[in-house]
Amino acid sequence: MKFEYDIVIEAPSEKEADQKAKALKTIAKKLSAKELAKLSDIIENDPIKLALAKKALGV
């Protein structure tokens, strides 16, 4: 099933907002709701793990 949502994406330009939206769509396809919730929790509450993830991604 597919569900549609209206969301607001903060970005300095529309181009970057489009890139973020496409990336989020891919992430949502590949991860379960439980995995997404855990990822969100780490991003919000664990700066050390977030920094390690960014380093592993090369960003």
N, C-alpha and C positions, 0 to 999 in steps of 0.2 A: 504494500500500500504506500501511497505517497500523500504527504500532507504539505500544505503551503503555509508559510508564515511571512508576515511583514516584520522585518527587522531593520534596525539602524546600525550601520557600520561606521565607526569613527575612523577617519583617515585624512591626511592632508590634501588628497586629490581624489577625484572620481576614479582615475586609473588604478590607484592603490586600493581603493575600496572594492573595485571589481576583482582585483587579484586576491584580496582577502576572502571575498565571497566564494570565488572558485576554489580556493584552498580549503575553506571550511566545508564546502560541499563534498570534496574528496575525503576529508577526514571523517565526516559524518557517515559516508558510505563504507569506510573501511573499519571503523571502530563501533563496538556495541555501546548502548547507552551507559552501561556500567563503566566501560573503559573511558568514555568521554567524561563522565562525572569524576572519575579518579584523576584524569588528566587536568581537568578544570581545577580540582582541589589542589593539585600540586602547583599549578601555575599561580593560584591565588595565595597559597600558604607555605610553600617550600622554596624559597629563593635559591637555596643551594642546588636542589635537584633541577630547578629551572635553568640555572647557569650551566650545569653539567650537560643538560639536553641541548642547549644552544651551542655549547662547545662541540658536542658530538655532531651537530648539524652543520657546523662550520659557519655559524652566524654570531 
